[in-house]
Amino acid sequence: MSTLPVFRWRLAPDGYATRRQLRALDLRPGGQEVAAQLERPRRRGRPPLVAYLYRVDLALPVRPMTPRRWRAHEAMMRARRTCPECRRDAGYVIPTSLGSCVTCAYPEEQRAA
């Protein structure tokens, strides 16, 4: 097992990028392993923030969204917006902390309004 090269925050050499930076370039890691990491030190003995870097020359183009993929994405988002209790589309992604739409989670507050 080889150790990853570690660079300080904002001091990575050219040719490396994070996932977000790759996405901004319309690229994706494409199955490659993490090539290096950035570390941003923090105060009071806390562990450093870490960002993983990938090689830009090995990155692949982002796969295009086909009509079939769009339908699958829309179905997934519809499921996240559908309340499991009242079965209505809430119009927003239902928080996992509530487990249902706000109307079903707090019915007494809805009656008072």
C-alpha positions in Angstrom: 0.0 0.0 0.0 1.5 3.3 -1.0 0.8 6.5 0.9 -0.9 9.4 -0.8 1.0 12.7 -1.5 -0.3 15.3 0.9 -0.4 19.0 0.0 -1.3 22.0 2.1 -4.6 23.8 1.3 -4.4 25.8 -2.0 -0.9 24.5 -2.8 -1.7 21.5 -4.9 0.2 21.3 -8.2 -1.5 21.7 -11.6 -3.0 18.5 -12.9 -4.9 17.6 -9.8 -8.6 18.5 -9.0 -11.3 17.7 -6.5 -14.6 16.1 -7.6 -16.3 19.5 -7.7 -13.5 21.0 -9.8 -13.7 18.0 -12.2 -17.4 18.5 -12.5 -16.9 22.2 -13.3 -14.7 21.1 -16.2 -17.5 18.6 -17.3 -15.3 15.7 -16.2 -15.6 12.8 -13.7 -13.0 10.6 -11.9 -14.0 7.7 -14.1 -13.0 4.9 -11.7 -9.5 6.2 -10.9 -8.1 5.9 -7.4 -7.6 9.0 -5.3 -4.2 10.4 -6.4 -3.4 12.9 -3.6 -5.1 14.8 -0.8 -5.2 18.4 0.5 -5.1 19.1 4.2 -6.3 22.3 5.7 -5.1 22.7 9.3 -7.6 23.8 12.0 -7.2 25.2 15.5 -7.5 23.8 19.0 -6.1 20.3 18.2 -8.9 19.4 15.8 -8.0 17.2 12.9 -7.4 18.9 9.6 -10.0 19.2 6.8 -9.2 16.8 4.0 -10.0 17.0 0.3 -9.2 14.2 -2.1 -7.6 15.0 -5.4 -7.9 13.1 -8.7 -5.6 13.4 -11.8 -7.2 15.6 -14.5 -5.4 13.7 -17.3 -7.1 10.4 -16.3 -10.6 11.9 -15.9 -13.3 11.0 -18.3 -16.1 13.2 -19.7 -19.4 13.3 -17.8 -21.9 10.9 -19.2 -24.8 12.8 -20.9 -28.3 12.7 -19.4 -30.5 10.6 -21.7 -34.3 10.8 -21.7 -34.3 7.5 -19.8 -32.0 8.9 -17.1 -34.1 12.0 -16.8 -37.2 9.9 -16.2 -35.4 7.9 -13.6 -34.2 11.1 -11.9 -37.7 12.6 -11.9 -39.2 9.4 -10.4 -36.6 9.4 -7.7 -37.3 13.1 -6.8 -41.1 12.5 -6.9 -40.6 9.7 -4.3 -38.6 12.0 -2.1 -41.4 14.6 -2.3 -44.3 12.2 -1.6 -45.5 12.0 2.0 -45.7 8.4 3.2 -48.7 9.2 5.4 -51.0 11.3 3.2 -49.5 10.2 -0.1 -49.5 13.8 -1.5 -46.7 15.5 -3.3 -45.5 18.0 -0.7 -43.7 20.2 -3.3 -40.4 19.9 -1.4 -38.1 17.1 -0.4 -39.5 15.7 2.8 -36.8 15.9 5.6 -35.7 12.5 6.9 -35.8 14.0 10.4 -39.6 14.4 10.1 -40.4 11.3 8.0 -43.5 13.0 6.6 -44.7 16.3 5.3 -44.9 19.2 7.8 -48.7 19.0 7.7 -48.7 15.4 8.8 -45.7 15.9 11.2 -47.4 18.8 13.1 -51.2 18.4 12.7 -52.1 20.4 15.8 -50.2 23.5 14.6 -51.9 23.3 11.2 -55.4 23.3 12.9 -54.5 26.3 15.0 -53.5 28.4 12.0 
